[in-house]
Amino acid sequence: MIRQATSAEVAAIAATYEDLLTYEQEHGGDPHWELGVYPTIAVPKRAVPAGGDDRAGRGW
């Protein structure tokens, strides 16, 4: 199931980006992203609505 992330998950999303980019650097991948440059935590912060459970009231 795909769903909208919640604001409580922003740090985990950013950590996933960092883990992926670190892995790619160590194993020769080329994601066309640069660790520490893009994506940063600012990306999920802009994309995820602010607040607690962002699904409230949406019938999910």
mmCIF file as gemmi writes it, N, C-alpha and C atoms, coordinates in Angstrom:
data_model
loop_
_atom_site.group_PDB
_atom_site.id
_atom_site.type_symbol
_atom_site.label_atom_id
_atom_site.label_alt_id
_atom_site.label_comp_id
_atom_site.label_asym_id
_atom_site.label_entity_id
_atom_site.label_seq_id
_atom_site.pdbx_PDB_ins_code
_atom_site.Cartn_x
_atom_site.Cartn_y
_atom_site.Cartn_z
_atom_site.occupancy
_atom_site.B_iso_or_equiv
_atom_site.pdbx_formal_charge
_atom_site.auth_seq_id
_atom_site.auth_asym_id
_atom_site.pdbx_PDB_model_num
ATOM 1 N N . MET Axp A 1 ? 0.838 -1.176 0 1 0 ? 1 A 1
ATOM 2 C CA . MET Axp A 1 ? 0 0 0 1 0 ? 1 A 1
ATOM 3 C C . MET Axp A 1 ? 0.887 1.245 0 1 0 ? 1 A 1
ATOM 4 N N . ILE Axp A 2 ? 0.579 2.182 -0.832 1 0 ? 2 A 1
ATOM 5 C CA . ILE Axp A 2 ? 1.28 3.466 -0.857 1 0 ? 2 A 1
ATOM 6 C C . ILE Axp A 2 ? 0.392 4.487 -0.16 1 0 ? 2 A 1
ATOM 7 N N . ARG Axp A 3 ? 0.994 5.289 0.706 1 0 ? 3 A 1
ATOM 8 C CA . ARG Axp A 3 ? 0.233 6.304 1.426 1 0 ? 3 A 1
ATOM 9 C C . ARG Axp A 3 ? 1.093 7.546 1.614 1 0 ? 3 A 1
ATOM 10 N N . GLN Axp A 4 ? 0.455 8.64 1.923 1 0 ? 4 A 1
ATOM 11 C CA . GLN Axp A 4 ? 1.15 9.885 2.233 1 0 ? 4 A 1
ATOM 12 C C . GLN Axp A 4 ? 1.893 9.716 3.553 1 0 ? 4 A 1
ATOM 13 N N . ALA Axp A 5 ? 3.138 10.122 3.593 1 0 ? 5 A 1
ATOM 14 C CA . ALA Axp A 5 ? 3.907 10.081 4.834 1 0 ? 5 A 1
ATOM 15 C C . ALA Axp A 5 ? 3.348 11.107 5.812 1 0 ? 5 A 1
ATOM 16 N N . THR Axp A 6 ? 3.624 10.886 7.084 1 0 ? 6 A 1
ATOM 17 C CA . THR Axp A 6 ? 3.227 11.854 8.106 1 0 ? 6 A 1
ATOM 18 C C . THR Axp A 6 ? 4.441 12.674 8.522 1 0 ? 6 A 1
ATOM 19 N N . SER Axp A 7 ? 4.198 13.78 9.178 1 0 ? 7 A 1
ATOM 20 C CA . SER Axp A 7 ? 5.305 14.641 9.613 1 0 ? 7 A 1
ATOM 21 C C . SER Axp A 7 ? 6.216 13.917 10.596 1 0 ? 7 A 1
ATOM 22 N N . ALA Axp A 8 ? 5.699 12.941 11.327 1 0 ? 8 A 1
ATOM 23 C CA . ALA Axp A 8 ? 6.524 12.173 12.265 1 0 ? 8 A 1
ATOM 24 C C . ALA Axp A 8 ? 7.543 11.303 11.535 1 0 ? 8 A 1
ATOM 25 N N . GLU Axp A 9 ? 7.377 11.089 10.241 1 0 ? 9 A 1
ATOM 26 C CA . GLU Axp A 9 ? 8.256 10.227 9.46 1 0 ? 9 A 1
ATOM 27 C C . GLU Axp A 9 ? 9.329 10.978 8.672 1 0 ? 9 A 1
ATOM 28 N N . VAL Axp A 10 ? 9.348 12.294 8.749 1 0 ? 10 A 1
ATOM 29 C CA . VAL Axp A 10 ? 10.275 13.105 7.95 1 0 ? 10 A 1
ATOM 30 C C . VAL Axp A 10 ? 11.732 12.74 8.219 1 0 ? 10 A 1
ATOM 31 N N . ALA Axp A 11 ? 12.12 12.599 9.472 1 0 ? 11 A 1
ATOM 32 C CA . ALA Axp A 11 ? 13.513 12.267 9.794 1 0 ? 11 A 1
ATOM 33 C C . ALA Axp A 11 ? 13.891 10.897 9.233 1 0 ? 11 A 1
ATOM 34 N N . ALA Axp A 12 ? 12.981 9.939 9.298 1 0 ? 12 A 1
ATOM 35 C CA . ALA Axp A 12 ? 13.261 8.601 8.765 1 0 ? 12 A 1
ATOM 36 C C . ALA Axp A 12 ? 13.398 8.637 7.247 1 0 ? 12 A 1
ATOM 37 N N . ILE Axp A 13 ? 12.615 9.459 6.588 1 0 ? 13 A 1
ATOM 38 C CA . ILE Axp A 13 ? 12.718 9.61 5.13 1 0 ? 13 A 1
ATOM 39 C C . ILE Axp A 13 ? 14.087 10.173 4.764 1 0 ? 13 A 1
ATOM 40 N N . ALA Axp A 14 ? 14.491 11.223 5.462 1 0 ? 14 A 1
ATOM 41 C CA . ALA Axp A 14 ? 15.799 11.835 5.199 1 0 ? 14 A 1
ATOM 42 C C . ALA Axp A 14 ? 16.928 10.846 5.482 1 0 ? 14 A 1
ATOM 43 N N . ALA Axp A 15 ? 16.8 10.043 6.531 1 0 ? 15 A 1
ATOM 44 C CA . ALA Axp A 15 ? 17.821 9.042 6.853 1 0 ? 15 A 1
ATOM 45 C C . ALA Axp A 15 ? 17.9 7.983 5.754 1 0 ? 15 A 1
ATOM 46 N N . THR Axp A 16 ? 16.769 7.647 5.165 1 0 ? 16 A 1
ATOM 47 C CA . THR Axp A 16 ? 16.75 6.681 4.07 1 0 ? 16 A 1
ATOM 48 C C . THR Axp A 16 ? 17.506 7.226 2.864 1 0 ? 16 A 1
ATOM 49 N N . TYR Axp A 17 ? 17.304 8.502 2.546 1 0 ? 17 A 1
ATOM 50 C CA . TYR Axp A 17 ? 18.071 9.13 1.465 1 0 ? 17 A 1
ATOM 51 C C . TYR Axp A 17 ? 19.57 9.012 1.748 1 0 ? 17 A 1
ATOM 52 N N . GLU Axp A 18 ? 19.969 9.358 2.979 1 0 ? 18 A 1
ATOM 53 C CA . GLU Axp A 18 ? 21.385 9.334 3.347 1 0 ? 18 A 1
ATOM 54 C C . GLU Axp A 18 ? 21.947 7.912 3.258 1 0 ? 18 A 1
ATOM 55 N N . ASP Axp A 19 ? 21.201 6.939 3.756 1 0 ? 19 A 1
ATOM 56 C CA . ASP Axp A 19 ? 21.65 5.537 3.68 1 0 ? 19 A 1
ATOM 57 C C . ASP Axp A 19 ? 21.832 5.099 2.231 1 0 ? 19 A 1
ATOM 58 N N . LEU Axp A 20 ? 20.883 5.439 1.393 1 0 ? 20 A 1
ATOM 59 C CA . LEU Axp A 20 ? 20.957 5.065 -0.022 1 0 ? 20 A 1
ATOM 60 C C . LEU Axp A 20 ? 22.183 5.68 -0.69 1 0 ? 20 A 1
ATOM 61 N N . LEU Axp A 21 ? 22.39 6.966 -0.474 1 0 ? 21 A 1
ATOM 62 C CA . LEU Axp A 21 ? 23.513 7.649 -1.112 1 0 ? 21 A 1
ATOM 63 C C . LEU Axp A 21 ? 24.856 7.147 -0.593 1 0 ? 21 A 1
ATOM 64 N N . THR Axp A 22 ? 24.925 6.823 0.693 1 0 ? 22 A 1
ATOM 65 C CA . THR Axp A 22 ? 26.142 6.25 1.259 1 0 ? 22 A 1
ATOM 66 C C . THR Axp A 22 ? 26.422 4.892 0.625 1 0 ? 22 A 1
ATOM 67 N N . TYR Axp A 23 ? 25.406 4.069 0.507 1 0 ? 23 A 1
ATOM 68 C CA . TYR Axp A 23 ? 25.551 2.754 -0.135 1 0 ? 23 A 1
ATOM 69 C C . TYR Axp A 23 ? 26.021 2.915 -1.584 1 0 ? 23 A 1
ATOM 70 N N . GLU Axp A 24 ? 25.399 3.819 -2.299 1 0 ? 24 A 1
ATOM 71 C CA . GLU Axp A 24 ? 25.768 4.032 -3.704 1 0 ? 24 A 1
ATOM 72 C C . GLU Axp A 24 ? 27.224 4.48 -3.833 1 0 ? 24 A 1
ATOM 73 N N . GLN Axp A 25 ? 27.682 5.344 -2.94 1 0 ? 25 A 1
ATOM 74 C CA . GLN Axp A 25 ? 29.08 5.789 -2.973 1 0 ? 25 A 1
ATOM 75 C C . GLN Axp A 25 ? 30.028 4.625 -2.716 1 0 ? 25 A 1
ATOM 76 N N . GLU Axp A 26 ? 29.673 3.768 -1.77 1 0 ? 26 A 1
ATOM 77 C CA . GLU Axp A 26 ? 30.542 2.65 -1.391 1 0 ? 26 A 1
ATOM 78 C C . GLU Axp A 26 ? 30.548 1.525 -2.424 1 0 ? 26 A 1
ATOM 79 N N . HIS Axp A 27 ? 29.481 1.421 -3.22 1 0 ? 27 A 1
ATOM 80 C CA . HIS Axp A 27 ? 29.349 0.297 -4.142 1 0 ? 27 A 1
ATOM 81 C C . HIS Axp A 27 ? 29.312 0.715 -5.614 1 0 ? 27 A 1
ATOM 82 N N . GLY Axp A 28 ? 29.635 1.953 -5.892 1 0 ? 28 A 1
ATOM 83 C CA . GLY Axp A 28 ? 29.782 2.379 -7.272 1 0 ? 28 A 1
ATOM 84 C C . GLY Axp A 28 ? 28.51 2.749 -7.998 1 0 ? 28 A 1
ATOM 85 N N . GLY Axp A 29 ? 27.447 2.975 -7.289 1 0 ? 29 A 1
ATOM 86 C CA . GLY Axp A 29 ? 26.211 3.404 -7.946 1 0 ? 29 A 1
ATOM 87 C C . GLY Axp A 29 ? 26.286 4.873 -8.34 1 0 ? 29 A 1
ATOM 88 N N . ASP Axp A 30 ? 25.363 5.297 -9.172 1 0 ? 30 A 1
ATOM 89 C CA . ASP Axp A 30 ? 25.324 6.693 -9.612 1 0 ? 30 A 1
ATOM 90 C C . ASP Axp A 30 ? 23.881 7.181 -9.646 1 0 ? 30 A 1
ATOM 91 N N . PRO Axp A 31 ? 23.355 7.598 -8.481 1 0 ? 31 A 1
ATOM 92 C CA . PRO Axp A 31 ? 21.955 8.009 -8.422 1 0 ? 31 A 1
ATOM 93 C C . PRO Axp A 31 ? 21.702 9.429 -8.946 1 0 ? 31 A 1
ATOM 94 N N . HIS Axp A 32 ? 22.75 10.157 -9.341 1 0 ? 32 A 1
ATOM 95 C CA . HIS Axp A 32 ? 22.639 11.552 -9.796 1 0 ? 32 A 1
ATOM 96 C C . HIS Axp A 32 ? 22.18 12.479 -8.672 1 0 ? 32 A 1
ATOM 97 N N . TRP Axp A 33 ? 22.296 12.011 -7.445 1 0 ? 33 A 1
ATOM 98 C CA . TRP Axp A 33 ? 22.079 12.828 -6.259 1 0 ? 33 A 1
ATOM 99 C C . TRP Axp A 33 ? 23.417 12.921 -5.546 1 0 ? 33 A 1
ATOM 100 N N . GLU Axp A 34 ? 23.596 13.951 -4.714 1 0 ? 34 A 1
ATOM 101 C CA . GLU Axp A 34 ? 24.864 14.119 -4.008 1 0 ? 34 A 1
ATOM 102 C C . GLU Axp A 34 ? 24.619 14.17 -2.507 1 0 ? 34 A 1
ATOM 103 N N . LEU Axp A 35 ? 25.288 13.279 -1.784 1 0 ? 35 A 1
ATOM 104 C CA . LEU Axp A 35 ? 25.158 13.194 -0.335 1 0 ? 35 A 1
ATOM 105 C C . LEU Axp A 35 ? 25.44 14.546 0.305 1 0 ? 35 A 1
ATOM 106 N N . GLY Axp A 36 ? 24.529 15.014 1.118 1 0 ? 36 A 1
ATOM 107 C CA . GLY Axp A 36 ? 24.673 16.294 1.802 1 0 ? 36 A 1
ATOM 108 C C . GLY Axp A 36 ? 24.24 17.496 0.987 1 0 ? 36 A 1
ATOM 109 N N . VAL Axp A 37 ? 23.932 17.277 -0.301 1 0 ? 37 A 1
ATOM 110 C CA . VAL Axp A 37 ? 23.524 18.376 -1.169 1 0 ? 37 A 1
ATOM 111 C C . VAL Axp A 37 ? 22.057 18.215 -1.578 1 0 ? 37 A 1
ATOM 112 N N . TYR Axp A 38 ? 21.724 17.069 -2.149 1 0 ? 38 A 1
ATOM 113 C CA . TYR Axp A 38 ? 20.344 16.781 -2.552 1 0 ? 38 A 1
ATOM 114 C C . TYR Axp A 38 ? 20.161 15.288 -2.636 1 0 ? 38 A 1
ATOM 115 N N . PRO Axp A 39 ? 19.121 14.761 -2.09 1 0 ? 39 A 1
ATOM 116 C CA . PRO Axp A 39 ? 18.107 15.439 -1.296 1 0 ? 39 A 1
ATOM 117 C C . PRO Axp A 39 ? 18.548 15.559 0.164 1 0 ? 39 A 1
ATOM 118 N N . THR Axp A 40 ? 18.093 16.593 0.807 1 0 ? 40 A 1
ATOM 119 C CA . THR Axp A 40 ? 18.332 16.797 2.231 1 0 ? 40 A 1
ATOM 120 C C . THR Axp A 40 ? 16.991 16.682 2.946 1 0 ? 40 A 1
ATOM 121 N N . ILE Axp A 41 ? 16.988 16.876 4.239 1 0 ? 41 A 1
ATOM 122 C CA . ILE Axp A 41 ? 15.751 16.796 5.018 1 0 ? 41 A 1
ATOM 123 C C . ILE Axp A 41 ? 14.731 17.849 4.564 1 0 ? 41 A 1
ATOM 124 N N . ALA Axp A 42 ? 15.2 18.89 3.898 1 0 ? 42 A 1
ATOM 125 C CA . ALA Axp A 42 ? 14.279 19.922 3.408 1 0 ? 42 A 1
ATOM 126 C C . ALA Axp A 42 ? 13.28 19.367 2.39 1 0 ? 42 A 1
ATOM 127 N N . VAL Axp A 43 ? 13.687 18.339 1.638 1 0 ? 43 A 1
ATOM 128 C CA . VAL Axp A 43 ? 12.808 17.78 0.607 1 0 ? 43 A 1
ATOM 129 C C . VAL Axp A 43 ? 11.568 17.149 1.233 1 0 ? 43 A 1
ATOM 130 N N . PRO Axp A 44 ? 11.699 16.184 2.172 1 0 ? 44 A 1
ATOM 131 C CA . PRO Axp A 44 ? 10.479 15.647 2.765 1 0 ? 44 A 1
ATOM 132 C C . PRO Axp A 44 ? 9.736 16.657 3.639 1 0 ? 44 A 1
ATOM 133 N N . LYS Axp A 45 ? 10.452 17.601 4.231 1 0 ? 45 A 1
ATOM 134 C CA . LYS Axp A 45 ? 9.756 18.625 5.023 1 0 ? 45 A 1
ATOM 135 C C . LYS Axp A 45 ? 8.798 19.435 4.153 1 0 ? 45 A 1
ATOM 136 N N . ARG Axp A 46 ? 9.204 19.732 2.924 1 0 ? 46 A 1
ATOM 137 C CA . ARG Axp A 46 ? 8.318 20.481 2.017 1 0 ? 46 A 1
ATOM 138 C C . ARG Axp A 46 ? 7.183 19.602 1.502 1 0 ? 46 A 1
ATOM 139 N N . ALA Axp A 47 ? 7.457 18.33 1.311 1 0 ? 47 A 1
ATOM 140 C CA . ALA Axp A 47 ? 6.484 17.439 0.678 1 0 ? 47 A 1
ATOM 141 C C . ALA Axp A 47 ? 5.443 16.882 1.63 1 0 ? 47 A 1
ATOM 142 N N . VAL Axp A 48 ? 5.769 16.786 2.914 1 0 ? 48 A 1
ATOM 143 C CA . VAL Axp A 48 ? 4.861 16.19 3.891 1 0 ? 48 A 1
ATOM 144 C C . VAL Axp A 48 ? 4.119 17.288 4.634 1 0 ? 48 A 1
ATOM 145 N N . PRO Axp A 49 ? 2.812 17.185 4.708 1 0 ? 49 A 1
ATOM 146 C CA . PRO Axp A 49 ? 2.037 18.193 5.439 1 0 ? 49 A 1
ATOM 147 C C . PRO Axp A 49 ? 2.465 18.278 6.902 1 0 ? 49 A 1
ATOM 148 N N . ALA Axp A 50 ? 2.438 19.466 7.461 1 0 ? 50 A 1
ATOM 149 C CA . ALA Axp A 50 ? 2.787 19.665 8.87 1 0 ? 50 A 1
ATOM 150 C C . ALA Axp A 50 ? 1.68 19.127 9.767 1 0 ? 50 A 1
ATOM 151 N N . GLY Axp A 51 ? 2.059 18.749 10.985 1 0 ? 51 A 1
ATOM 152 C CA . GLY Axp A 51 ? 1.063 18.279 11.933 1 0 ? 51 A 1
ATOM 153 C C . GLY Axp A 51 ? 1.318 16.848 12.371 1 0 ? 51 A 1
ATOM 154 N N . GLY Axp A 52 ? 0.426 16.357 13.214 1 0 ? 52 A 1
ATOM 155 C CA . GLY Axp A 52 ? 0.575 15.008 13.749 1 0 ? 52 A 1
ATOM 156 C C . GLY Axp A 52 ? 0.204 13.945 12.752 1 0 ? 52 A 1
ATOM 157 N N . ASP Axp A 53 ? -0.972 13.365 12.888 1 0 ? 53 A 1
ATOM 158 C CA . ASP Axp A 53 ? -1.425 12.327 11.954 1 0 ? 53 A 1
ATOM 159 C C . ASP Axp A 53 ? -2.086 13.028 10.786 1 0 ? 53 A 1
ATOM 160 N N . ASP Axp A 54 ? -1.35 13.182 9.709 1 0 ? 54 A 1
ATOM 161 C CA . ASP Axp A 54 ? -1.819 13.93 8.555 1 0 ? 54 A 1
ATOM 162 C C . ASP Axp A 54 ? -2.96 13.257 7.82 1 0 ? 54 A 1
ATOM 163 N N . ARG Axp A 55 ? -3.255 12.009 8.167 1 0 ? 55 A 1
ATOM 164 C CA . ARG Axp A 55 ? -4.329 11.275 7.501 1 0 ? 55 A 1
ATOM 165 C C . ARG Axp A 55 ? -5.689 11.564 8.108 1 0 ? 55 A 1
ATOM 166 N N . ALA Axp A 56 ? -5.721 12.196 9.267 1 0 ? 56 A 1
ATOM 167 C CA . ALA Axp A 56 ? -6.984 12.428 9.981 1 0 ? 56 A 1
ATOM 168 C C . ALA Axp A 56 ? -7.989 13.157 9.101 1 0 ? 56 A 1
ATOM 169 N N . GLY Axp A 57 ? -9.185 12.638 9.059 1 0 ? 57 A 1
ATOM 170 C CA . GLY Axp A 57 ? -10.253 13.293 8.329 1 0 ? 57 A 1
ATOM 171 C C . GLY Axp A 57 ? -10.256 13.031 6.84 1 0 ? 57 A 1
ATOM 172 N N . ARG Axp A 58 ? -9.393 12.178 6.354 1 0 ? 58 A 1
ATOM 173 C CA . ARG Axp A 58 ? -9.325 11.923 4.917 1 0 ? 58 A 1
ATOM 174 C C . ARG Axp A 58 ? -9.97 10.595 4.538 1 0 ? 58 A 1
ATOM 175 N N . GLY Axp A 59 ? -10.53 9.89 5.504 1 0 ? 59 A 1
ATOM 176 C CA . GLY Axp A 59 ? -11.211 8.643 5.213 1 0 ? 59 A 1
ATOM 177 C C . GLY Axp A 59 ? -10.287 7.477 4.969 1 0 ? 59 A 1
ATOM 178 N N . TRP Axp A 60 ? -9.053 7.546 5.483 1 0 ? 60 A 1
ATOM 179 C CA . TRP Axp A 60 ? -8.108 6.445 5.277 1 0 ? 60 A 1
ATOM 180 C C . TRP Axp A 60 ? -8.171 5.495 6.41 1 0 ? 60 A 1
